[in-house]
Amino acid sequence: MIDLLAQAREVQQLVMASPELALHQLAKRERRCRKQLTKLLRISYLCPRIVEAILEGTQPMAITRMHLLEMELPIIWTQQEELFGLAA
């Protein structure tokens, strides 16, 4: 899971370093799959509480690599926390 977070951060940095490029152009330049870049970019915006739980190894069982890659992750952090049962 930590590797997934690192990959997501790498993609976020690629996007931020080339704001003039659309994601499909960036994927072509980097010789990577656009769909995979899109999924990783979405994961790069996980709320800090979820990232912290993953780094500590205390994330809920529902937070798996496959689940994060395949789901439509809400942008709003409180909604992410509610989705995974981390809401205060």
All heavy atoms as an XYZ file, in Angstrom:
711
protein
N       0.819     -1.195      0.000
C       0.000      0.000      0.000
C       0.866      1.264      0.000
O       0.507      2.240     -0.640
C      -0.920      0.011      1.219
C      -2.028     -1.015      1.185
S      -3.297     -0.666     -0.033
C      -4.063      0.742      0.677
N       1.971      1.200      0.713
C       2.851      2.369      0.753
C       3.419      2.627     -0.636
O       3.546      3.783     -1.061
C       3.960      2.189      1.813
C       3.311      2.161      3.210
C       4.999      3.296      1.725
C       4.252      1.801      4.328
N       3.723      1.557     -1.358
C       4.206      1.696     -2.731
C       3.152      2.372     -3.603
O       3.483      3.206     -4.452
C       4.585      0.321     -3.285
C       5.136      0.408     -4.692
O       6.109      1.160     -4.889
O       4.587     -0.259     -5.584
N       1.896      2.031     -3.405
C       0.806      2.651     -4.163
C       0.761      4.148     -3.890
O       0.599      4.956     -4.814
C      -0.524      1.992     -3.809
C      -1.754      2.539     -4.526
C      -1.681      2.239     -6.019
C      -3.019      1.943     -3.924
N       0.902      4.530     -2.629
C       0.913      5.958     -2.278
C       2.095      6.665     -2.930
O       1.960      7.795     -3.416
C       0.963      6.144     -0.765
C      -0.252      5.676      0.030
C      -0.024      5.887      1.521
C      -1.518      6.392     -0.428
N       3.244      6.014     -2.963
C       4.438      6.604     -3.588
C       4.224      6.774     -5.097
O       4.583      7.820     -5.662
C       5.663      5.737     -3.308
N       3.628      5.775     -5.729
C       3.340      5.877     -7.158
C       2.358      7.014     -7.437
O       2.515      7.765     -8.402
C       2.757      4.568     -7.681
C       3.731      3.429     -7.737
C       3.037      2.130     -8.131
O       1.994      2.125     -8.775
N       3.623      1.012     -7.740
N       1.352      7.132     -6.576
C       0.353      8.187     -6.739
C       0.994      9.562     -6.592
O       0.706     10.481     -7.358
C      -0.769      8.001     -5.711
N       1.876      9.702     -5.639
C       2.574     10.979     -5.432
C       3.461     11.309     -6.635
O       3.530     12.456     -7.073
C       3.403     10.901     -4.145
C       4.155     12.139     -3.833
C       3.224     13.255     -3.423
N       4.038     14.392     -3.045
C       3.680     15.635     -3.200
N       2.492     15.915     -3.686
N       4.469     16.613     -2.857
N       4.091     10.300     -7.191
C       4.933     10.495     -8.380
C       4.105     11.022     -9.545
O       4.514     11.953    -10.247
C       5.597      9.177     -8.758
C       6.407      9.229    -10.032
C       6.879      7.854    -10.473
O       7.182      7.013     -9.598
O       6.926      7.618    -11.682
N       2.930     10.449     -9.750
C       2.053     10.889    -10.831
C       1.582     12.319    -10.569
O       1.566     13.146    -11.487
C       0.856      9.926    -11.010
C      -0.188     10.517    -11.943
C       1.337      8.591    -11.534
N       1.247     12.621     -9.339
C       0.823     13.981     -8.998
C       1.935     14.980     -9.326
O       1.696     16.045     -9.893
C       0.448     14.067     -7.520
C      -0.079     15.431     -7.108
C      -0.331     15.506     -5.622
O       0.539     15.180     -4.831
N      -1.528     15.924     -5.251
N       3.160     14.636     -9.009
C       4.293     15.517     -9.299
C       4.498     15.673    -10.810
O       4.818     16.765    -11.278
C       5.556     14.996     -8.619
C       5.514     15.166     -7.117
C       6.678     14.512     -6.407
O       7.353     13.646     -6.953
N       6.913     14.923     -5.162
N       4.313     14.594    -11.573
C       4.407     14.683    -13.033
C       3.373     15.656    -13.584
O       3.684     16.483    -14.456
C       4.188     13.309    -13.673
C       5.316     12.311    -13.628
C       4.848     10.953    -14.152
C       6.500     12.802    -14.449
N       2.161     15.547    -13.094
C       1.076     16.416    -13.560
C       1.366     17.872    -13.190
O       1.221     18.774    -14.025
C      -0.283     15.951    -12.985
C      -1.372     16.979    -13.231
C      -0.667     14.601    -13.577
N       1.799     18.092    -11.980
C       2.071     19.459    -11.537
C       3.271     20.070    -12.270
O       3.316     21.279    -12.479
C       2.275     19.476    -10.024
C       0.995     19.143     -9.265
S       1.219     18.985     -7.495
C       1.479     20.697     -7.050
N       4.216     19.239    -12.675
C       5.402     19.729    -13.372
C       5.107     20.082    -14.835
O       5.882     20.815    -15.453
C       6.518     18.688    -13.308
N       4.000     19.580    -15.365
C       3.651     19.836    -16.770
C       2.171     20.214    -16.887
O       1.392     19.506    -17.525
C       3.939     18.598    -17.618
O       5.295     18.246    -17.561
N       1.780     21.332    -16.290
C       0.357     21.694    -16.298
C      -0.205     21.980    -17.694
O      -1.414     21.966    -17.887
C       0.296     22.944    -15.417
C       1.677     23.512    -15.459
C       2.593     22.334    -15.630
N       0.680     22.199    -18.660
C       0.223     22.486    -20.023
C      -0.206     21.224    -20.770
O      -0.845     21.313    -21.821
C       1.332     23.204    -20.812
C       2.502     22.333    -21.213
C       3.512     22.013    -20.111
O       3.363     22.472    -18.967
O       4.462     21.270    -20.406
N       0.118     20.059    -20.227
C      -0.205     18.799    -20.896
C      -1.474     18.178    -20.333
O      -1.672     18.139    -19.120
C       0.941     17.795    -20.738
C       2.266     18.143    -21.393
C       3.296     17.052    -21.105
C       2.109     18.341    -22.888
N      -2.295     17.682    -21.239
C      -3.446     16.884    -20.821
C      -2.914     15.538    -20.325
O      -1.794     15.143    -20.657
C      -4.405     16.684    -21.991
N      -3.718     14.850    -19.560
C      -3.265     13.591    -18.979
C      -2.889     12.564    -20.052
O      -1.905     11.855    -19.904
C      -4.329     13.033    -18.028
C      -3.850     12.044    -16.986
C      -2.682     12.592    -16.182
C      -4.974     11.660    -16.065
N      -3.637     12.520    -21.135
C      -3.292     11.566    -22.203
C      -1.957     11.925    -22.854
O      -1.203     11.044    -23.253
C      -4.415     11.444    -23.240
C      -4.536     12.597    -24.169
N      -5.220     13.749    -23.848
C      -4.032     12.785    -25.416
C      -5.142     14.596    -24.859
N      -4.430     14.036    -25.824
N      -1.648     13.219    -22.938
C      -0.358     13.640    -23.500
C       0.782     13.276    -22.554
O       1.847     12.825    -22.986
C      -0.352     15.153    -23.737
C      -1.305     15.602    -24.820
C      -1.455     17.106    -24.855
O      -1.614     17.756    -23.820
N      -1.395     17.673    -26.060
N       0.535     13.466    -21.287
C       1.535     13.127    -20.278
C       1.798     11.616    -20.284
O       2.948     11.176    -20.223
C       1.064     13.588    -18.893
C       2.045     13.465    -17.757
C       3.299     14.291    -18.022
C       1.387     13.930    -16.469
N       0.732     10.842    -20.376
C       0.872      9.385    -20.415
C       1.685      8.960    -21.645
O       2.570      8.103    -21.539
C      -0.498      8.725    -20.434
N       1.409      9.575    -22.762
C       2.152      9.244    -23.982
C       3.623      9.609    -23.822
O       4.509      8.822    -24.169
C       1.547      9.983    -25.172
C       2.181      9.631    -26.486
C       1.467     10.321    -27.636
C       2.110      9.943    -28.967
N       1.427     10.569    -30.084
N       3.898     10.788    -23.277
C       5.275     11.225    -23.085
C       6.039     10.293    -22.152
O       7.194      9.959    -22.372
C       5.303     12.651    -22.523
C       6.714     13.211    -22.384
C       6.747     14.528    -21.676
N       6.688     14.275    -20.234
C       6.534     15.221    -19.341
N       6.365     16.474    -19.698
N       6.509     14.924    -18.066
N       5.350      9.839    -21.094
C       5.974      8.979    -20.091
C       5.906      7.496    -20.462
O       6.400      6.657    -19.715
C       5.312      9.199    -18.727
C       5.463     10.609    -18.174
C       6.893     10.961    -17.851
O       7.611     10.100    -17.281
O       7.308     12.092    -18.171
N       5.234      7.211    -21.585
C       5.033      5.828    -22.037
C       4.357      4.977    -20.956
O       4.804      3.879    -20.613
C       6.354      5.197    -22.466
C       6.926      5.830    -23.699
C       8.123      5.061    -24.198
N       8.494      5.536    -25.514
C       9.575      6.261    -25.751
N      10.371      6.606    -24.772
N       9.847      6.653    -26.970
N       3.268      5.556    -20.456
C       2.487      4.868    -19.420
C       1.028      4.858    -19.836
O       0.604      5.631    -20.686
C       2.659      5.584    -18.067
C       4.102      5.493    -17.579
C       4.344      6.155    -16.279
N       3.673      5.464    -15.188
C       3.794      5.843    -13.923
N       4.573      6.855    -13.611
N       3.154      5.200    -12.978
N       0.265      4.008    -19.191
C      -1.164      3.882    -19.477
C      -1.928      5.076    -18.887
O      -1.799      5.378    -17.702
C      -1.670      2.570    -18.881
S      -3.441      2.358    -18.977
N      -2.728      5.739    -19.733
C      -3.498      6.890    -19.275
C      -4.472      6.512    -18.162
O      -4.627      7.234    -17.183
C      -4.266      7.515    -20.442
C      -5.108      8.725    -20.022
C      -6.158      9.090    -21.055
N      -6.998      7.986    -21.475
C      -8.079      7.560    -20.801
N      -8.416      8.109    -19.663
N      -8.797      6.556    -21.262
N      -5.121      5.370    -18.302
C      -6.085      4.946    -17.279
C      -5.393      4.741    -15.933
O      -5.917      5.120    -14.889
C      -6.807      3.669    -17.716
C      -7.801      3.893    -18.827
C      -8.418      2.596    -19.273
C      -9.659      2.353    -18.452
N     -10.429      1.196    -18.937
N      -4.222      4.129    -15.969
C      -3.482      3.900    -14.726
C      -3.042      5.225    -14.110
O      -3.120      5.417    -12.894
C      -2.275      2.989    -14.983
C      -1.568      2.546    -13.733
C      -2.359      1.540    -12.919
O      -3.424      1.086    -13.299
N      -1.832      1.183    -11.783
N      -2.584      6.159    -14.944
C      -2.198      7.479    -14.425
C      -3.394      8.177    -13.791
O      -3.257      8.800    -12.743
C      -1.618      8.354    -15.540
C      -0.225      8.034    -16.040
C       0.221      9.054    -17.077
C       0.775      7.970    -14.909
N      -4.550      8.056    -14.413
C      -5.761      8.674    -13.878
C      -6.104      8.102    -12.505
O      -6.416      8.834    -11.568
C      -6.943      8.468    -14.849
O      -6.613      9.045    -16.108
C      -8.220      9.090    -14.314
N      -6.024      6.792    -12.382
C      -6.329      6.137    -11.108
C      -5.331      6.553    -10.030
O      -5.711      6.848     -8.891
C      -6.317      4.620    -11.270
C      -7.461      4.094    -12.112
C      -7.330      2.610    -12.354
C      -8.462      2.099    -13.235
N      -8.423      0.647    -13.385
N      -4.063      6.591    -10.391
C      -3.038      6.980     -9.416
C      -3.176      8.448     -9.028
O      -2.987      8.800     -7.855
C      -1.643      6.696     -9.967
C      -1.275      5.220    -10.060
C      -0.013      5.027    -10.882
C      -1.125      4.613     -8.671
N      -3.523      9.288     -9.982
C      -3.716     10.703     -9.665
C      -4.852     10.872     -8.665
O      -4.747     11.649     -7.707
C      -3.992     11.504    -10.934
C      -4.119     13.009    -10.753
C      -2.841     13.606    -10.168
C      -4.470     13.677    -12.074
N      -5.922     10.124     -8.844
C      -7.053     10.180     -7.915
C      -6.603      9.776     -6.503
O      -6.950     10.419     -5.515
C      -8.163      9.253     -8.398
C      -9.438      9.375     -7.630
C     -10.534      8.460     -8.160
N     -10.699      8.528     -9.603
C     -10.721      7.462    -10.402
N     -10.600      6.255     -9.905
N     -10.884      7.594    -11.693
N      -5.793      8.739     -6.415
C      -5.304      8.269     -5.112
C      -4.385      9.297     -4.456
O      -4.328      9.392     -3.231
C      -4.611      6.900     -5.266
C      -5.653      5.840     -5.640
C      -3.867      6.497     -3.996
C      -5.061      4.519     -6.070
N      -3.714     10.097     -5.259
C      -2.796     11.101     -4.695
C      -3.536     12.157     -3.886
O      -2.914     12.911     -3.147
C      -1.966     11.755     -5.800
O      -2.725     12.683     -6.538
N      -4.852     12.208     -4.004
C      -5.644     13.177     -3.258
C      -6.420     12.548     -2.100
O      -7.446     13.059     -1.688
C      -6.583     13.925     -4.208
C      -5.808     14.843     -5.125
C      -5.501     14.475     -6.420
C      -5.339     16.064     -4.657
C      -4.753     15.305     -7.242
C      -4.598     16.904     -5.469
C      -4.312     16.515     -6.764
O      -3.571     17.333     -7.570
N      -5.891     11.446     -1.580
C      -6.495     10.847     -0.380
C      -6.358     11.797      0.800
O      -5.352     12.509      0.919
C      -5.777      9.541     -0.015
C      -6.220      8.268     -0.695
C      -5.290      7.126     -0.313
C      -7.644      7.922     -0.351
N      -7.323     11.761      1.669
C      -7.258     12.640      2.842
C      -6.095     12.211      3.751
O      -5.729     11.033      3.802
C      -8.582     12.651      3.581
S      -8.861     11.304      4.712
N      -5.516     13.150      4.454
C      -4.364     12.850      5.308
C      -4.613     11.748      6.342
O      -3.718     10.959      6.625
C      -4.067     14.190      5.984
C      -4.591     15.213      5.031
C      -5.814     14.584      4.419
N      -5.819     11.667      6.887
C      -6.112     10.613      7.882
C      -5.994      9.227      7.273
O      -5.508      8.295      7.918
C      -7.516     10.792      8.462
C      -7.563     11.784      9.599
C      -8.913     11.828     10.250
N      -9.120     10.652     11.096
C     -10.309     10.282     11.542
N     -11.388     10.957     11.230
N     -10.418      9.223     12.305
N      -6.446      9.085      6.048
C      -6.356      7.778      5.385
C      -4.907      7.458      5.056
O      -4.447      6.333      5.282
C      -7.248      7.734      4.123
C      -8.722      7.860      4.521
C      -7.011      6.453      3.333
C      -9.686      8.000      3.359
N      -4.179      8.437      4.544
C      -2.756      8.233      4.252
C      -2.014      7.840      5.520
O      -1.222      6.888      5.527
C      -2.132      9.493      3.616
C      -0.622      9.366      3.509
C      -2.751      9.765      2.252
N      -2.286      8.534      6.605
C      -1.635      8.230      7.885
C      -1.951      6.807      8.338
O      -1.048      6.069      8.780
C      -2.095      9.232      8.944
C      -1.417      9.085     10.280
C      -1.885     10.139     11.264
O      -1.877     11.323     10.918
O      -2.262      9.762     12.391
N      -3.204      6.405      8.208
C      -3.600      5.047      8.605
C      -2.871      4.002      7.760
O      -2.411      2.979      8.281
C      -5.112      4.883      8.485
N      -2.736      4.268      6.474
C      -2.025      3.334      5.591
C      -0.556      3.251      5.995
O       0.017      2.161      6.106
C      -2.171      3.744      4.112
C      -3.617      3.532      3.652
C      -1.201      2.965      3.229
C      -3.942      4.117      2.291
N       0.070      4.403      6.228
C       1.479      4.415      6.608
C       1.725      3.709      7.938
O       2.767      3.082      8.129
C       1.998      5.860      6.674
C       2.068      6.596      5.325
C       2.462      8.051      5.539
C       3.004      5.903      4.366
N       0.753      3.788      8.847
C       0.872      3.127     10.152
C       0.426      1.669     10.100
O       0.617      0.926     11.057
C       0.050      3.875     11.192
C       0.587      5.265     11.504
C      -0.314      6.053     12.440
O      -1.451      5.607     12.726
O       0.123      7.128     12.876
N      -0.202      1.280      8.989
C      -0.701     -0.092      8.867
C      -1.976     -0.331      9.640
O      -2.318     -1.475      9.942
N      -2.705      0.739      9.952
C      -3.932      0.620     10.742
C      -5.185      0.950      9.929
O      -6.244      1.170     10.514
C      -3.861      1.550     11.971
O      -3.720      2.912     11.512
C      -2.720      1.185     12.890
N      -5.058      0.951      8.618
C      -6.211      1.283      7.783
C      -7.280      0.211      7.915
O      -6.970     -0.945      8.176
C      -5.788      1.458      6.314
C      -5.476      0.174      5.584
C      -4.032     -0.275      5.716
O      -3.291      0.202      6.565
N      -3.630     -1.212      4.881
N      -8.548      0.603      7.733
C      -9.625     -0.386      7.753
C      -9.407     -1.447      6.667
O      -8.782     -1.176      5.640
C     -10.872      0.453      7.456
C     -10.510      1.836      7.857
C      -9.046      1.965      7.569
N      -9.938     -2.628      6.885
C      -9.786     -3.736      5.939
C     -10.328     -3.374      4.556
O      -9.889     -3.929      3.561
C     -10.504     -4.978      6.457
C      -9.961     -5.491      7.780
S      -8.624     -6.650      7.624
C      -9.426     -8.031      6.874
N     -11.288     -2.437      4.497
C     -11.891     -2.042      3.220
C     -10.915     -1.275      2.328
O     -11.133     -1.156      1.129
C     -13.132     -1.186      3.470
N      -9.852     -0.772      2.907
C      -8.883     -0.013      2.120
C      -7.809     -0.980      1.618
O      -6.858     -1.297      2.315
C      -8.256      1.133      2.933
C      -9.341      2.083      3.429
C      -7.238      1.887      2.093
C      -8.826      3.222      4.298
N      -8.014     -1.426      0.390
C      -7.047     -2.317     -0.252
C      -6.522     -1.640     -1.511
O      -7.139     -0.703     -2.038
C      -7.681     -3.659     -0.651
O      -8.676     -3.410     -1.663
C      -8.303     -4.360      0.545
N      -5.424     -2.131     -1.991
C      -4.832     -1.590     -3.224
C      -5.843     -1.632     -4.367
O      -6.063     -0.634     -5.045
C      -3.573     -2.391     -3.557
C      -2.892     -1.966     -4.821
C      -1.672     -2.841     -5.126
N      -1.016     -2.386     -6.313
C      -0.046     -1.486     -6.347
N       0.398     -0.954     -5.238
N       0.491     -1.108     -7.488
N      -6.435     -2.791     -4.582
C      -7.381     -2.958     -5.686
C      -8.593     -2.048     -5.520
O      -9.051     -1.428     -6.474
C      -7.820     -4.419     -5.788
C      -8.651     -4.697     -7.018
S      -7.823     -4.317     -8.579
C      -6.537     -5.539     -8.596
N      -9.101     -1.968     -4.304
C     -10.274     -1.131     -4.059
C      -9.969      0.330     -4.364
O     -10.766      1.016     -5.010
C     -10.730     -1.312     -2.609
C     -12.092     -0.761     -2.342
N     -12.442     -0.256     -1.134
C     -13.181     -0.629     -3.133
C     -13.690      0.178     -1.188
N     -14.156     -0.050     -2.380
N      -8.831      0.820     -3.920
C      -8.463      2.211     -4.184
C      -8.286      2.467     -5.680
O      -8.666      3.525     -6.182
C      -7.183      2.586     -3.440
C      -7.313      2.772     -1.930
C      -5.947      3.051     -1.322
C      -8.295      3.884     -1.589
N      -7.724      1.507     -6.380
C      -7.506      1.678     -7.817
C      -8.799      1.644     -8.621
O      -8.909      2.308     -9.653
C      -6.542      0.613     -8.347
C      -5.080      0.818     -8.006
C      -4.274     -0.432     -8.324
C      -4.508      2.030     -8.731
N      -9.777      0.895     -8.170
C     -10.986      0.693     -8.963
C     -12.169      1.572     -8.581
O     -13.091      1.734     -9.360
C     -11.400     -0.779     -8.905
C     -10.371     -1.724     -9.501
C     -10.019     -1.397    -10.948
O     -10.901     -0.976    -11.720
O      -8.839     -1.549    -11.306
N     -12.160      2.154     -7.412
C     -13.333      2.899     -6.954
C     -13.335      4.345     -7.428
O     -12.304      4.893     -7.783
C     -13.433      2.852     -5.430
C     -12.368      3.680     -4.722
S     -12.465      3.603     -2.935
C     -14.112      4.133     -2.653
N     -14.511      4.934     -7.422
C     -14.659      6.365     -7.668
C     -14.517      7.061     -6.321
O     -15.452      7.119     -5.535
C     -16.032      6.672     -8.285
C     -16.181      6.200     -9.704
C     -15.258      6.930    -10.669
O     -15.022      8.143    -10.480
O     -14.769      6.284    -11.601
N     -13.349      7.543     -6.049
C     -13.025      8.143     -4.764
C     -13.580      9.560     -4.686
O     -13.309     10.375     -5.570
C     -11.508      8.161     -4.593
C     -10.937      8.459     -3.244
C     -11.328      7.374     -2.238
C      -9.428      8.529     -3.323
N     -14.376      9.873     -3.648
C     -14.859     11.247     -3.513
C     -13.689     12.218     -3.347
O     -12.657     11.862     -2.786
C     -15.694     11.217     -2.225
C     -15.898      9.791     -1.891
C     -14.812      9.019     -2.552
N     -13.870     13.414     -3.823
C     -12.825     14.430     -3.699
C     -12.802     15.008     -2.286
O     -11.742     15.339     -1.760
C     -13.045     15.549     -4.736
C     -12.854     14.985     -6.142
C     -12.105     16.719     -4.500
C     -13.206     15.948     -7.244
N     -13.950     15.118     -1.676
C     -14.066     15.744     -0.350
C     -13.563     14.774      0.720
O     -14.013     13.628      0.811
C     -15.520     16.166     -0.081
C     -15.942     17.181     -1.154
C     -15.674     16.744      1.328
C     -17.403     17.514     -1.158
N     -12.617     15.244      1.512
C     -11.962     14.383      2.500
C     -12.927     13.792      3.517
O     -12.801     12.623      3.876
C     -10.849     15.147      3.206
C      -9.649     15.388      2.351
C      -9.373     14.831      1.123
C      -8.552     16.227      2.646
N      -8.165     15.286      0.649
C      -7.641     16.147      1.565
C      -8.237     17.052      3.719
C      -6.452     16.855      1.532
C      -7.050     17.758      3.684
C      -6.164     17.659      2.601
N     -13.885     14.567      3.997
C     -14.822     14.024      4.988
C     -15.643     12.883      4.384
O     -15.963     11.919      5.068
C     -15.759     15.113      5.548
O     -16.421     15.785      4.462
C     -14.987     16.112      6.399
N     -15.956     12.982      3.107
C     -16.688     11.903      2.437
C     -15.812     10.666      2.302
O     -16.295      9.540      2.432
C     -17.178     12.361      1.066
C     -18.273     13.384      1.131
C     -18.683     13.882     -0.243
O     -18.079     13.547     -1.265
N     -19.731     14.694     -0.270
N     -14.517     10.850      2.064
C     -13.602      9.720      2.012
C     -13.546      9.038      3.377
O     -13.598      7.805      3.462
C     -12.186     10.194      1.615
C     -12.050     10.676      0.211
C     -10.631     11.164     -0.079
O      -9.693     10.914      0.657
N     -10.498     11.884     -1.175
N     -13.441      9.828      4.438
C     -13.391      9.260      5.792
C     -14.669      8.497      6.109
O     -14.616      7.406      6.683
C     -13.176     10.377      6.811
C     -11.786     10.994      6.741
C     -11.615     12.195      7.635
O     -12.615     12.707      8.192
O     -10.466     12.657      7.781
N     -15.806      9.042      5.741
C     -17.082      8.352      5.974
C     -17.143      7.048      5.185
O     -17.593      6.025      5.701
C     -18.252      9.262      5.581
C     -18.462     10.425      6.530
C     -19.495     11.416      6.014
O     -20.155     11.154      4.975
O     -19.645     12.464      6.661
N     -16.698      7.092      3.947
C     -16.722      5.920      3.074
C     -15.954      4.752      3.687
O     -16.363      3.601      3.603
C     -16.129      6.281      1.711
C     -16.062      5.195      0.652
C     -17.451      4.767      0.241
C     -15.293      5.684     -0.554
N     -14.826      5.056      4.330
C     -13.984      4.007      4.903
C     -14.149      3.842      6.412
O     -13.380      3.136      7.049
C     -12.516      4.284      4.562
C     -12.213      4.140      3.110
C     -11.806      5.233      2.371
C     -12.341      2.922      2.473
C     -11.530      5.105      1.023
C     -12.067      2.787      1.120
C     -11.667      3.884      0.399
N     -15.138      4.503      6.989
C     -15.409      4.337      8.422
C     -14.404      5.008      9.326
O     -14.200      4.568     10.446
N     -13.809      6.092      8.869
C     -12.856      6.830      9.685
C     -13.411      8.146     10.195
O     -12.679      8.927     10.806
C     -11.567      7.107      8.894
C     -10.725      5.910      8.523
C      -9.588      6.319      7.606
C     -10.177      5.234      9.754
N     -14.673      8.410      9.938
C     -15.268      9.681     10.367
C     -15.283      9.773     11.885
O     -15.514      8.784     12.576
C     -16.687      9.819      9.804
N     -14.980     10.954     12.358
C     -14.920     11.166     13.819
C     -16.276     11.262     14.443
O     -17.259     11.471     13.890
C     -14.136     12.438     14.117
